Amino acid sequence: MDTLNTGTPPKTWLVESILVTLFCCLPAGIVGIINASKVESLYHQGDIEGANRASAEAGKWTRIGLIAGIVVGVLYAIYMFVIVGSSGLFNS
């Protein structure tokens, strides 16, 4: 294994995973963070293929968490709209 890789490591997705964990979907974000934290260490150990796999997994779970957060947010907004609409709060 070559431990002196001079190229650029794959995208880590760490910042995105942290943001998804905080604002969208905790479980998917945590999986994204775990995979994101492996990318650079695998790359610097010379495991380029492993770093690419970890990057792909981190990206996948980050996107899953973002989509899940958006879906839940939209469903919540619809639910609240229906509840407020049926409560007669805005009826005259």
PDB file of N, CA, C and O in Angstrom:
ATOM      1  N   MET A   1       0.823  -1.182   0.000  1.00  0.00           N
ATOM      2  CA  MET A   1       0.000   0.000   0.000  1.00  0.00           C
ATOM      3  C   MET A   1       0.869   1.249   0.000  1.00  0.00           C
ATOM      4  O   MET A   1       1.863   1.342   0.721  1.00  0.00           O
ATOM      5  N   ASP A   2       0.474   2.184  -0.813  1.00  0.00           N
ATOM      6  CA  ASP A   2       1.174   3.462  -0.873  1.00  0.00           C
ATOM      7  C   ASP A   2       0.541   4.413   0.134  1.00  0.00           C
ATOM      8  O   ASP A   2      -0.626   4.778  -0.001  1.00  0.00           O
ATOM      9  N   THR A   3       1.310   4.813   1.143  1.00  0.00           N
ATOM     10  CA  THR A   3       0.748   5.688   2.174  1.00  0.00           C
ATOM     11  C   THR A   3       0.965   7.158   1.863  1.00  0.00           C
ATOM     12  O   THR A   3       0.539   8.012   2.640  1.00  0.00           O
ATOM     13  N   LEU A   4       1.611   7.479   0.757  1.00  0.00           N
ATOM     14  CA  LEU A   4       1.863   8.864   0.398  1.00  0.00           C
ATOM     15  C   LEU A   4       1.073   9.229  -0.844  1.00  0.00           C
ATOM     16  O   LEU A   4       1.657   9.469  -1.900  1.00  0.00           O
ATOM     17  N   ASN A   5      -0.223   9.273  -0.734  1.00  0.00           N
ATOM     18  CA  ASN A   5      -1.069   9.669  -1.849  1.00  0.00           C
ATOM     19  C   ASN A   5      -0.994  11.177  -2.003  1.00  0.00           C
ATOM     20  O   ASN A   5      -1.277  11.925  -1.067  1.00  0.00           O
ATOM     21  N   THR A   6      -0.613  11.614  -3.186  1.00  0.00           N
ATOM     22  CA  THR A   6      -0.465  13.049  -3.414  1.00  0.00           C
ATOM     23  C   THR A   6      -1.694  13.656  -4.077  1.00  0.00           C
ATOM     24  O   THR A   6      -1.787  14.876  -4.205  1.00  0.00           O
ATOM     25  N   GLY A   7      -2.632  12.824  -4.498  1.00  0.00           N
ATOM     26  CA  GLY A   7      -3.849  13.332  -5.130  1.00  0.00           C
ATOM     27  C   GLY A   7      -4.835  13.852  -4.102  1.00  0.00           C
ATOM     28  O   GLY A   7      -4.537  13.943  -2.911  1.00  0.00           O
ATOM     29  N   THR A   8      -5.993  14.183  -4.585  1.00  0.00           N
ATOM     30  CA  THR A   8      -7.046  14.688  -3.715  1.00  0.00           C
ATOM     31  C   THR A   8      -7.929  13.534  -3.260  1.00  0.00           C
ATOM     32  O   THR A   8      -8.364  12.729  -4.083  1.00  0.00           O
ATOM     33  N   PRO A   9      -8.200  13.441  -1.954  1.00  0.00           N
ATOM     34  CA  PRO A   9      -9.099  12.376  -1.494  1.00  0.00           C
ATOM     35  C   PRO A   9     -10.515  12.611  -1.991  1.00  0.00           C
ATOM     36  O   PRO A   9     -10.868  13.737  -2.345  1.00  0.00           O
ATOM     37  N   PRO A  10     -11.326  11.572  -2.023  1.00  0.00           N
ATOM     38  CA  PRO A  10     -12.721  11.742  -2.434  1.00  0.00           C
ATOM     39  C   PRO A  10     -13.463  12.659  -1.468  1.00  0.00           C
ATOM     40  O   PRO A  10     -13.021  12.884  -0.341  1.00  0.00           O
ATOM     41  N   LYS A  11     -14.588  13.179  -1.921  1.00  0.00           N
ATOM     42  CA  LYS A  11     -15.424  14.058  -1.090  1.00  0.00           C
ATOM     43  C   LYS A  11     -15.823  13.309   0.173  1.00  0.00           C
ATOM     44  O   LYS A  11     -16.238  12.152   0.115  1.00  0.00           O
ATOM     45  N   THR A  12     -15.694  13.985   1.328  1.00  0.00           N
ATOM     46  CA  THR A  12     -15.998  13.315   2.593  1.00  0.00           C
ATOM     47  C   THR A  12     -17.473  13.376   2.968  1.00  0.00           C
ATOM     48  O   THR A  12     -17.961  12.466   3.637  1.00  0.00           O
ATOM     49  N   TRP A  13     -18.192  14.403   2.566  1.00  0.00           N
ATOM     50  CA  TRP A  13     -19.605  14.601   2.916  1.00  0.00           C
ATOM     51  C   TRP A  13     -19.794  14.871   4.407  1.00  0.00           C
ATOM     52  O   TRP A  13     -20.912  14.753   4.910  1.00  0.00           O
ATOM     53  N   LEU A  14     -18.737  15.227   5.119  1.00  0.00           N
ATOM     54  CA  LEU A  14     -18.842  15.389   6.570  1.00  0.00           C
ATOM     55  C   LEU A  14     -19.724  16.576   6.955  1.00  0.00           C
ATOM     56  O   LEU A  14     -20.608  16.436   7.800  1.00  0.00           O
ATOM     57  N   VAL A  15     -19.497  17.728   6.353  1.00  0.00           N
ATOM     58  CA  VAL A  15     -20.294  18.914   6.698  1.00  0.00           C
ATOM     59  C   VAL A  15     -21.762  18.674   6.362  1.00  0.00           C
ATOM     60  O   VAL A  15     -22.651  18.985   7.154  1.00  0.00           O
ATOM     61  N   GLU A  16     -22.003  18.120   5.180  1.00  0.00           N
ATOM     62  CA  GLU A  16     -23.378  17.855   4.763  1.00  0.00           C
ATOM     63  C   GLU A  16     -24.056  16.859   5.695  1.00  0.00           C
ATOM     64  O   GLU A  16     -25.227  17.018   6.041  1.00  0.00           O
ATOM     65  N   SER A  17     -23.316  15.833   6.099  1.00  0.00           N
ATOM     66  CA  SER A  17     -23.867  14.819   7.012  1.00  0.00           C
ATOM     67  C   SER A  17     -24.211  15.420   8.369  1.00  0.00           C
ATOM     68  O   SER A  17     -25.233  15.077   8.964  1.00  0.00           O
ATOM     69  N   ILE A  18     -23.365  16.309   8.854  1.00  0.00           N
ATOM     70  CA  ILE A  18     -23.634  16.965  10.135  1.00  0.00           C
ATOM     71  C   ILE A  18     -24.883  17.826  10.035  1.00  0.00           C
ATOM     72  O   ILE A  18     -25.723  17.813  10.935  1.00  0.00           O
ATOM     73  N   LEU A  19     -25.009  18.575   8.946  1.00  0.00           N
ATOM     74  CA  LEU A  19     -26.186  19.421   8.768  1.00  0.00           C
ATOM     75  C   LEU A  19     -27.459  18.595   8.651  1.00  0.00           C
ATOM     76  O   LEU A  19     -28.491  18.964   9.213  1.00  0.00           O
ATOM     77  N   VAL A  20     -27.397  17.480   7.926  1.00  0.00           N
ATOM     78  CA  VAL A  20     -28.563  16.595   7.812  1.00  0.00           C
ATOM     79  C   VAL A  20     -28.911  16.014   9.175  1.00  0.00           C
ATOM     80  O   VAL A  20     -30.089  15.885   9.508  1.00  0.00           O
ATOM     81  N   THR A  21     -27.907  15.665   9.962  1.00  0.00           N
ATOM     82  CA  THR A  21     -28.154  15.132  11.305  1.00  0.00           C
ATOM     83  C   THR A  21     -28.853  16.162  12.184  1.00  0.00           C
ATOM     84  O   THR A  21     -29.778  15.828  12.925  1.00  0.00           O
ATOM     85  N   LEU A  22     -28.413  17.406  12.102  1.00  0.00           N
ATOM     86  CA  LEU A  22     -28.981  18.452  12.951  1.00  0.00           C
ATOM     87  C   LEU A  22     -30.374  18.890  12.510  1.00  0.00           C
ATOM     88  O   LEU A  22     -31.227  19.160  13.356  1.00  0.00           O
ATOM     89  N   PHE A  23     -30.619  18.966  11.214  1.00  0.00           N
ATOM     90  CA  PHE A  23     -31.838  19.603  10.728  1.00  0.00           C
ATOM     91  C   PHE A  23     -32.844  18.681  10.041  1.00  0.00           C
ATOM     92  O   PHE A  23     -33.996  19.075   9.860  1.00  0.00           O
ATOM     93  N   CYS A  24     -32.454  17.489   9.660  1.00  0.00           N
ATOM     94  CA  CYS A  24     -33.369  16.675   8.850  1.00  0.00           C
ATOM     95  C   CYS A  24     -33.683  15.314   9.462  1.00  0.00           C
ATOM     96  O   CYS A  24     -34.810  15.065   9.891  1.00  0.00           O
ATOM     97  N   CYS A  25     -32.698  14.450   9.499  1.00  0.00           N
ATOM     98  CA  CYS A  25     -32.961  13.061   9.867  1.00  0.00           C
ATOM     99  C   CYS A  25     -31.780  12.510  10.654  1.00  0.00           C
ATOM    100  O   CYS A  25     -30.729  12.214  10.085  1.00  0.00           O
ATOM    101  N   LEU A  26     -31.955  12.378  11.944  1.00  0.00           N
ATOM    102  CA  LEU A  26     -30.874  11.953  12.831  1.00  0.00           C
ATOM    103  C   LEU A  26     -30.249  10.604  12.451  1.00  0.00           C
ATOM    104  O   LEU A  26     -29.027  10.533  12.325  1.00  0.00           O
ATOM    105  N   PRO A  27     -31.035   9.528  12.262  1.00  0.00           N
ATOM    106  CA  PRO A  27     -30.402   8.224  11.988  1.00  0.00           C
ATOM    107  C   PRO A  27     -29.581   8.198  10.697  1.00  0.00           C
ATOM    108  O   PRO A  27     -28.456   7.701  10.686  1.00  0.00           O
ATOM    109  N   ALA A  28     -30.136   8.726   9.623  1.00  0.00           N
ATOM    110  CA  ALA A  28     -29.409   8.716   8.344  1.00  0.00           C
ATOM    111  C   ALA A  28     -28.190   9.628   8.425  1.00  0.00           C
ATOM    112  O   ALA A  28     -27.147   9.317   7.850  1.00  0.00           O
ATOM    113  N   GLY A  29     -28.308  10.737   9.123  1.00  0.00           N
ATOM    114  CA  GLY A  29     -27.176  11.641   9.278  1.00  0.00           C
ATOM    115  C   GLY A  29     -26.033  11.017  10.042  1.00  0.00           C
ATOM    116  O   GLY A  29     -24.867  11.232   9.709  1.00  0.00           O
ATOM    117  N   ILE A  30     -26.356  10.247  11.063  1.00  0.00           N
ATOM    118  CA  ILE A  30     -25.308   9.578  11.846  1.00  0.00           C
ATOM    119  C   ILE A  30     -24.571   8.554  10.993  1.00  0.00           C
ATOM    120  O   ILE A  30     -23.345   8.463  11.057  1.00  0.00           O
ATOM    121  N   VAL A  31     -25.303   7.788  10.200  1.00  0.00           N
ATOM    122  CA  VAL A  31     -24.656   6.824   9.309  1.00  0.00           C
ATOM    123  C   VAL A  31     -23.764   7.566   8.311  1.00  0.00           C
ATOM    124  O   VAL A  31     -22.667   7.108   7.989  1.00  0.00           O
ATOM    125  N   GLY A  32     -24.245   8.716   7.824  1.00  0.00           N
ATOM    126  CA  GLY A  32     -23.438   9.528   6.921  1.00  0.00           C
ATOM    127  C   GLY A  32     -22.161  10.022   7.586  1.00  0.00           C
ATOM    128  O   GLY A  32     -21.091   9.998   6.977  1.00  0.00           O
ATOM    129  N   ILE A  33     -22.269  10.470   8.838  1.00  0.00           N
ATOM    130  CA  ILE A  33     -21.087  10.944   9.563  1.00  0.00           C
ATOM    131  C   ILE A  33     -20.082   9.819   9.767  1.00  0.00           C
ATOM    132  O   ILE A  33     -18.878  10.023   9.607  1.00  0.00           O
ATOM    133  N   ILE A  34     -20.565   8.641  10.117  1.00  0.00           N
ATOM    134  CA  ILE A  34     -19.661   7.502  10.338  1.00  0.00           C
ATOM    135  C   ILE A  34     -18.880   7.184   9.067  1.00  0.00           C
ATOM    136  O   ILE A  34     -17.666   6.983   9.112  1.00  0.00           O
ATOM    137  N   ASN A  35     -19.582   7.139   7.932  1.00  0.00           N
ATOM    138  CA  ASN A  35     -18.902   6.853   6.670  1.00  0.00           C
ATOM    139  C   ASN A  35     -18.004   8.009   6.243  1.00  0.00           C
ATOM    140  O   ASN A  35     -16.919   7.785   5.707  1.00  0.00           O
ATOM    141  N   ALA A  36     -18.446   9.239   6.476  1.00  0.00           N
ATOM    142  CA  ALA A  36     -17.648  10.401   6.097  1.00  0.00           C
ATOM    143  C   ALA A  36     -16.331  10.452   6.871  1.00  0.00           C
ATOM    144  O   ALA A  36     -15.302  10.870   6.339  1.00  0.00           O
ATOM    145  N   SER A  37     -16.375  10.024   8.124  1.00  0.00           N
ATOM    146  CA  SER A  37     -15.163  10.059   8.938  1.00  0.00           C
ATOM    147  C   SER A  37     -14.132   9.025   8.497  1.00  0.00           C
ATOM    148  O   SER A  37     -12.961   9.134   8.862  1.00  0.00           O
ATOM    149  N   LYS A  38     -14.533   8.044   7.735  1.00  0.00           N
ATOM    150  CA  LYS A  38     -13.614   7.005   7.259  1.00  0.00           C
ATOM    151  C   LYS A  38     -12.868   7.398   5.989  1.00  0.00           C
ATOM    152  O   LYS A  38     -11.819   6.826   5.691  1.00  0.00           O
ATOM    153  N   VAL A  39     -13.393   8.365   5.236  1.00  0.00           N
ATOM    154  CA  VAL A  39     -12.883   8.641   3.891  1.00  0.00           C
ATOM    155  C   VAL A  39     -11.406   9.028   3.899  1.00  0.00           C
ATOM    156  O   VAL A  39     -10.596   8.374   3.243  1.00  0.00           O
ATOM    157  N   GLU A  40     -11.051  10.074   4.625  1.00  0.00           N
ATOM    158  CA  GLU A  40      -9.667  10.555   4.580  1.00  0.00           C
ATOM    159  C   GLU A  40      -8.683   9.560   5.172  1.00  0.00           C
ATOM    160  O   GLU A  40      -7.582   9.399   4.647  1.00  0.00           O
ATOM    161  N   SER A  41      -9.060   8.884   6.264  1.00  0.00           N
ATOM    162  CA  SER A  41      -8.124   7.929   6.863  1.00  0.00           C
ATOM    163  C   SER A  41      -7.874   6.751   5.920  1.00  0.00           C
ATOM    164  O   SER A  41      -6.739   6.294   5.788  1.00  0.00           O
ATOM    165  N   LEU A  42      -8.916   6.263   5.272  1.00  0.00           N
ATOM    166  CA  LEU A  42      -8.720   5.183   4.302  1.00  0.00           C
ATOM    167  C   LEU A  42      -7.858   5.647   3.133  1.00  0.00           C
ATOM    168  O   LEU A  42      -6.998   4.908   2.654  1.00  0.00           O
ATOM    169  N   TYR A  43      -8.092   6.863   2.683  1.00  0.00           N
ATOM    170  CA  TYR A  43      -7.328   7.398   1.565  1.00  0.00           C
ATOM    171  C   TYR A  43      -5.848   7.501   1.925  1.00  0.00           C
ATOM    172  O   TYR A  43      -4.986   7.109   1.139  1.00  0.00           O
ATOM    173  N   HIS A  44      -5.555   8.027   3.109  1.00  0.00           N
ATOM    174  CA  HIS A  44      -4.163   8.200   3.517  1.00  0.00           C
ATOM    175  C   HIS A  44      -3.490   6.881   3.895  1.00  0.00           C
ATOM    176  O   HIS A  44      -2.263   6.808   3.961  1.00  0.00           O
ATOM    177  N   GLN A  45      -4.276   5.853   4.140  1.00  0.00           N
ATOM    178  CA  GLN A  45      -3.712   4.519   4.356  1.00  0.00           C
ATOM    179  C   GLN A  45      -3.407   3.845   3.026  1.00  0.00           C
ATOM    180  O   GLN A  45      -2.782   2.785   3.001  1.00  0.00           O
ATOM    181  N   GLY A  46      -3.832   4.436   1.939  1.00  0.00           N
ATOM    182  CA  GLY A  46      -3.585   3.875   0.620  1.00  0.00           C
ATOM    183  C   GLY A  46      -4.748   3.077   0.068  1.00  0.00           C
ATOM    184  O   GLY A  46      -4.655   2.537  -1.034  1.00  0.00           O
ATOM    185  N   ASP A  47      -5.830   2.992   0.803  1.00  0.00           N
ATOM    186  CA  ASP A  47      -7.006   2.238   0.362  1.00  0.00           C
ATOM    187  C   ASP A  47      -7.928   3.182  -0.416  1.00  0.00           C
ATOM    188  O   ASP A  47      -8.938   3.657   0.103  1.00  0.00           O
ATOM    189  N   ILE A  48      -7.559   3.438  -1.659  1.00  0.00           N
ATOM    190  CA  ILE A  48      -8.308   4.383  -2.492  1.00  0.00           C
ATOM    191  C   ILE A  48      -9.709   3.843  -2.769  1.00  0.00           C
ATOM    192  O   ILE A  48     -10.687   4.590  -2.720  1.00  0.00           O
ATOM    193  N   GLU A  49      -9.804   2.562  -3.055  1.00  0.00           N
ATOM    194  CA  GLU A  49     -11.106   1.953  -3.330  1.00  0.00           C
ATOM    195  C   GLU A  49     -12.015   2.026  -2.097  1.00  0.00           C
ATOM    196  O   GLU A  49     -13.200   2.333  -2.220  1.00  0.00           O
ATOM    197  N   GLY A  50     -11.471   1.749  -0.930  1.00  0.00           N
ATOM    198  CA  GLY A  50     -12.241   1.845   0.307  1.00  0.00           C
ATOM    199  C   GLY A  50     -12.684   3.270   0.591  1.00  0.00           C
ATOM    200  O   GLY A  50     -13.799   3.495   1.062  1.00  0.00           O
ATOM    201  N   ALA A  51     -11.813   4.233   0.306  1.00  0.00           N
ATOM    202  CA  ALA A  51     -12.170   5.642   0.496  1.00  0.00           C
ATOM    203  C   ALA A  51     -13.295   6.041  -0.449  1.00  0.00           C
ATOM    204  O   ALA A  51     -14.207   6.771  -0.060  1.00  0.00           O
ATOM    205  N   ASN A  52     -13.233   5.565  -1.685  1.00  0.00           N
ATOM    206  CA  ASN A  52     -14.300   5.863  -2.642  1.00  0.00           C
ATOM    207  C   ASN A  52     -15.626   5.232  -2.210  1.00  0.00           C
ATOM    208  O   ASN A  52     -16.684   5.847  -2.348  1.00  0.00           O
ATOM    209  N   ARG A  53     -15.568   3.996  -1.683  1.00  0.00           N
ATOM    210  CA  ARG A  53     -16.786   3.341  -1.187  1.00  0.00           C
ATOM    211  C   ARG A  53     -17.374   4.095   0.000  1.00  0.00           C
ATOM    212  O   ARG A  53     -18.584   4.310   0.064  1.00  0.00           O
ATOM    213  N   ALA A  54     -16.515   4.498   0.945  1.00  0.00           N
ATOM    214  CA  ALA A  54     -16.983   5.240   2.118  1.00  0.00           C
ATOM    215  C   ALA A  54     -17.583   6.580   1.700  1.00  0.00           C
ATOM    216  O   ALA A  54     -18.590   7.011   2.263  1.00  0.00           O
ATOM    217  N   SER A  55     -16.976   7.235   0.726  1.00  0.00           N
ATOM    218  CA  SER A  55     -17.510   8.503   0.226  1.00  0.00           C
ATOM    219  C   SER A  55     -18.873   8.300  -0.421  1.00  0.00           C
ATOM    220  O   SER A  55     -19.794   9.086  -0.200  1.00  0.00           O
ATOM    221  N   ALA A  56     -18.998   7.251  -1.215  1.00  0.00           N
ATOM    222  CA  ALA A  56     -20.280   6.966  -1.873  1.00  0.00           C
ATOM    223  C   ALA A  56     -21.360   6.649  -0.838  1.00  0.00           C
ATOM    224  O   ALA A  56     -22.496   7.102  -0.975  1.00  0.00           O
ATOM    225  N   GLU A  57     -21.021   5.883   0.187  1.00  0.00           N
ATOM    226  CA  GLU A  57     -21.980   5.559   1.243  1.00  0.00           C
ATOM    227  C   GLU A  57     -22.379   6.802   2.030  1.00  0.00           C
ATOM    228  O   GLU A  57     -23.554   6.993   2.343  1.00  0.00           O
ATOM    229  N   ALA A  58     -21.398   7.648   2.349  1.00  0.00           N
ATOM    230  CA  ALA A  58     -21.698   8.884   3.073  1.00  0.00           C
ATOM    231  C   ALA A  58     -22.626   9.773   2.254  1.00  0.00           C
ATOM    232  O   ALA A  58     -23.575  10.348   2.789  1.00  0.00           O
ATOM    233  N   GLY A  59     -22.352   9.884   0.961  1.00  0.00           N
ATOM    234  CA  GLY A  59     -23.208  10.680   0.091  1.00  0.00           C
ATOM    235  C   GLY A  59     -24.604  10.108  -0.009  1.00  0.00           C
ATOM    236  O   GLY A  59     -25.591  10.844   0.003  1.00  0.00           O
ATOM    237  N   LYS A  60     -24.685   8.787  -0.108  1.00  0.00           N
ATOM    238  CA  LYS A  60     -25.993   8.129  -0.208  1.00  0.00           C
ATOM    239  C   LYS A  60     -26.829   8.397   1.036  1.00  0.00           C
ATOM    240  O   LYS A  60     -27.994   8.778   0.925  1.00  0.00           O
ATOM    241  N   TRP A  61     -26.253   8.205   2.216  1.00  0.00           N
ATOM    242  CA  TRP A  61     -27.009   8.385   3.452  1.00  0.00           C
ATOM    243  C   TRP A  61     -27.317   9.846   3.724  1.00  0.00           C
ATOM    244  O   TRP A  61     -28.337  10.161   4.337  1.00  0.00           O
ATOM    245  N   THR A  62     -26.454  10.736   3.279  1.00  0.00           N
ATOM    246  CA  THR A  62     -26.738  12.165   3.420  1.00  0.00           C
ATOM    247  C   THR A  62     -27.936  12.550   2.563  1.00  0.00           C
ATOM    248  O   THR A  62     -28.815  13.282   3.016  1.00  0.00           O
ATOM    249  N   ARG A  63     -27.972  12.060   1.332  1.00  0.00           N
ATOM    250  CA  ARG A  63     -29.109  12.348   0.450  1.00  0.00           C
ATOM    251  C   ARG A  63     -30.396  11.705   0.974  1.00  0.00           C
ATOM    252  O   ARG A  63     -31.462  12.318   0.924  1.00  0.00           O
ATOM    253  N   ILE A  64     -30.297  10.476   1.474  1.00  0.00           N
ATOM    254  CA  ILE A  64     -31.478   9.809   2.043  1.00  0.00           C
ATOM    255  C   ILE A  64     -32.022  10.623   3.216  1.00  0.00           C
ATOM    256  O   ILE A  64     -33.231  10.827   3.320  1.00  0.00           O
ATOM    257  N   GLY A  65     -31.146  11.084   4.090  1.00  0.00           N
ATOM    258  CA  GLY A  65     -31.567  11.887   5.235  1.00  0.00           C
ATOM    259  C   GLY A  65     -32.189  13.204   4.816  1.00  0.00           C
ATOM    260  O   GLY A  65     -33.176  13.641   5.408  1.00  0.00           O
ATOM    261  N   LEU A  66     -31.619  13.845   3.796  1.00  0.00           N
ATOM    262  CA  LEU A  66     -32.179  15.106   3.311  1.00  0.00           C
ATOM    263  C   LEU A  66     -33.564  14.896   2.725  1.00  0.00           C
ATOM    264  O   LEU A  66     -34.490  15.652   3.021  1.00  0.00           O
ATOM    265  N   ILE A  67     -33.708  13.878   1.900  1.00  0.00           N
ATOM    266  CA  ILE A  67     -35.007  13.592   1.295  1.00  0.00           C
ATOM    267  C   ILE A  67     -36.032  13.226   2.364  1.00  0.00           C
ATOM    268  O   ILE A  67     -37.172  13.686   2.312  1.00  0.00           O
ATOM    269  N   ALA A  68     -35.635  12.405   3.329  1.00  0.00           N
ATOM    270  CA  ALA A  68     -36.555  12.031   4.412  1.00  0.00           C
ATOM    271  C   ALA A  68     -36.982  13.258   5.208  1.00  0.00           C
ATOM    272  O   ALA A  68     -38.152  13.384   5.568  1.00  0.00           O
ATOM    273  N   GLY A  69     -36.057  14.154   5.484  1.00  0.00           N
ATOM    274  CA  GLY A  69     -36.392  15.367   6.211  1.00  0.00           C
ATOM    275  C   GLY A  69     -37.358  16.254   5.452  1.00  0.00           C
ATOM    276  O   GLY A  69     -38.280  16.822   6.036  1.00  0.00           O
ATOM    277  N   ILE A  70     -37.146  16.373   4.151  1.00  0.00           N
ATOM    278  CA  ILE A  70     -38.044  17.180   3.331  1.00  0.00           C
ATOM    279  C   ILE A  70     -39.439  16.558   3.280  1.00  0.00           C
ATOM    280  O   ILE A  70     -40.442  17.260   3.413  1.00  0.00           O
ATOM    281  N   VAL A  71     -39.499  15.245   3.089  1.00  0.00           N
ATOM    282  CA  VAL A  71     -40.794  14.557   3.026  1.00  0.00           C
ATOM    283  C   VAL A  71     -41.549  14.709   4.338  1.00  0.00           C
ATOM    284  O   VAL A  71     -42.741  15.017   4.336  1.00  0.00           O
ATOM    285  N   VAL A  72     -40.871  14.498   5.452  1.00  0.00           N
ATOM    286  CA  VAL A  72     -41.525  14.631   6.755  1.00  0.00           C
ATOM    287  C   VAL A  72     -41.969  16.071   6.976  1.00  0.00           C
ATOM    288  O   VAL A  72     -43.055  16.302   7.508  1.00  0.00           O
ATOM    289  N   GLY A  73     -41.161  17.036   6.582  1.00  0.00           N
ATOM    290  CA  GLY A  73     -41.538  18.439   6.735  1.00  0.00           C
ATOM    291  C   GLY A  73     -42.769  18.804   5.919  1.00  0.00           C
ATOM    292  O   GLY A  73     -43.649  19.517   6.400  1.00  0.00           O
ATOM    293  N   VAL A  74     -42.831  18.317   4.688  1.00  0.00           N
ATOM    294  CA  VAL A  74     -43.990  18.586   3.837  1.00  0.00           C
ATOM    295  C   VAL A  74     -45.238  17.911   4.411  1.00  0.00           C
ATOM    296  O   VAL A  74     -46.305  18.521   4.464  1.00  0.00           O
ATOM    297  N   LEU A  75     -45.104  16.666   4.835  1.00  0.00           N
ATOM    298  CA  LEU A  75     -46.245  15.970   5.425  1.00  0.00           C
ATOM    299  C   LEU A  75     -46.729  16.669   6.695  1.00  0.00           C
ATOM    300  O   LEU A  75     -47.933  16.762   6.935  1.00  0.00           O
ATOM    301  N   TYR A  76     -45.802  17.154   7.495  1.00  0.00           N
ATOM    302  CA  TYR A  76     -46.168  17.882   8.708  1.00  0.00           C
ATOM    303  C   TYR A  76     -46.897  19.180   8.350  1.00  0.00           C
ATOM    304  O   TYR A  76     -47.893  19.528   8.984  1.00  0.00           O
ATOM    305  N   ALA A  77     -46.409  19.885   7.349  1.00  0.00           N
ATOM    306  CA  ALA A  77     -47.056  21.128   6.934  1.00  0.00           C
ATOM    307  C   ALA A  77     -48.470  20.857   6.433  1.00  0.00           C
ATOM    308  O   ALA A  77     -49.393  21.607   6.749  1.00  0.00           O
ATOM    309  N   ILE A  78     -48.645  19.799   5.661  1.00  0.00           N
ATOM    310  CA  ILE A  78     -49.981  19.437   5.171  1.00  0.00           C
ATOM    311  C   ILE A  78     -50.881  19.073   6.338  1.00  0.00           C
ATOM    312  O   ILE A  78     -52.031  19.509   6.396  1.00  0.00           O
ATOM    313  N   TYR A  79     -50.373  18.283   7.262  1.00  0.00           N
ATOM    314  CA  TYR A  79     -51.143  17.889   8.442  1.00  0.00           C
ATOM    315  C   TYR A  79     -51.582  19.114   9.236  1.00  0.00           C
ATOM    316  O   TYR A  79     -52.745  19.217   9.627  1.00  0.00           O
ATOM    317  N   MET A  80     -50.663  20.038   9.473  1.00  0.00           N
ATOM    318  CA  MET A  80     -50.996  21.229  10.234  1.00  0.00           C
ATOM    319  C   MET A  80     -52.005  22.096   9.481  1.00  0.00           C
ATOM    320  O   MET A  80     -52.891  22.688  10.097  1.00  0.00           O
ATOM    321  N   PHE A  81     -51.881  22.176   8.166  1.00  0.00           N
ATOM    322  CA  PHE A  81     -52.819  22.945   7.356  1.00  0.00           C
ATOM    323  C   PHE A  81     -54.221  22.356   7.474  1.00  0.00           C
ATOM    324  O   PHE A  81     -55.201  23.091   7.589  1.00  0.00           O
ATOM    325  N   VAL A  82     -54.310  21.037   7.445  1.00  0.00           N
ATOM    326  CA  VAL A  82     -55.603  20.370   7.574  1.00  0.00           C
ATOM    327  C   VAL A  82     -56.176  20.576   8.969  1.00  0.00           C
ATOM    328  O   VAL A  82     -57.370  20.846   9.107  1.00  0.00           O
ATOM    329  N   ILE A  83     -55.351  20.455  10.003  1.00  0.00           N
ATOM    330  CA  ILE A  83     -55.821  20.640  11.380  1.00  0.00           C
ATOM    331  C   ILE A  83     -56.292  22.073  11.602  1.00  0.00           C
ATOM    332  O   ILE A  83     -57.375  22.287  12.146  1.00  0.00           O
ATOM    333  N   VAL A  84     -55.495  23.055  11.189  1.00  0.00           N
ATOM    334  CA  VAL A  84     -55.877  24.451  11.367  1.00  0.00           C
ATOM    335  C   VAL A  84     -57.082  24.775  10.498  1.00  0.00           C
ATOM    336  O   VAL A  84     -57.967  25.519  10.920  1.00  0.00           O
ATOM    337  N   GLY A  85     -57.126  24.227   9.298  1.00  0.00           N
ATOM    338  CA  GLY A  85     -58.261  24.466   8.410  1.00  0.00           C
ATOM    339  C   GLY A  85     -59.557  23.890   8.940  1.00  0.00           C
ATOM    340  O   GLY A  85     -60.619  24.481   8.744  1.00  0.00           O
ATOM    341  N   SER A  86     -59.493  22.762   9.600  1.00  0.00           N
ATOM    342  CA  SER A  86     -60.718  22.126  10.102  1.00  0.00           C
ATOM    343  C   SER A  86     -61.114  22.636  11.487  1.00  0.00           C
ATOM    344  O   SER A  86     -62.207  22.335  11.965  1.00  0.00           O
ATOM    345  N   SER A  87     -60.242  23.400  12.131  1.00  0.00           N
ATOM    346  CA  SER A  87     -60.570  23.884  13.479  1.00  0.00           C
ATOM    347  C   SER A  87     -61.524  25.066  13.466  1.00  0.00           C
ATOM    348  O   SER A  87     -62.064  25.433  14.510  1.00  0.00           O
ATOM    349  N   GLY A  88     -61.740  25.663  12.313  1.00  0.00           N
ATOM    350  CA  GLY A  88     -62.628  26.811  12.225  1.00  0.00           C
ATOM    351  C   GLY A  88     -62.006  28.088  12.742  1.00  0.00           C
ATOM    352  O   GLY A  88     -62.707  29.068  12.992  1.00  0.00           O
ATOM    353  N   LEU A  89     -60.685  28.085  12.904  1.00  0.00           N
ATOM    354  CA  LEU A  89     -60.002  29.247  13.435  1.00  0.00           C
ATOM    355  C   LEU A  89     -60.131  30.462  12.523  1.00  0.00           C
ATOM    356  O   LEU A  89     -60.214  31.596  12.995  1.00  0.00           O
ATOM    357  N   PHE A  90     -60.146  30.219  11.222  1.00  0.00           N
ATOM    358  CA  PHE A  90     -60.207  31.329  10.280  1.00  0.00           C
ATOM    359  C   PHE A  90     -61.585  31.510   9.654  1.00  0.00           C
ATOM    360  O   PHE A  90     -61.738  32.308   8.729  1.00  0.00           O
ATOM    361  N   ASN A  91     -62.569  30.799  10.129  1.00  0.00           N
ATOM    362  CA  ASN A  91     -63.937  30.968   9.617  1.00  0.00           C
ATOM    363  C   ASN A  91     -64.589  32.167  10.321  1.00  0.00           C
ATOM    364  O   ASN A  91     -64.379  32.394  11.512  1.00  0.00           O
ATOM    365  N   SER A  92     -65.376  32.917   9.565  1.00  0.00           N
ATOM    366  CA  SER A  92     -66.032  34.081  10.185  1.00  0.00           C
ATOM    367  C   SER A  92     -67.465  33.824  10.525  1.00  0.00           C
ATOM    368  O   SER A  92     -68.143  34.707  11.050  1.00  0.00           O
TER     369      SER A  92
END
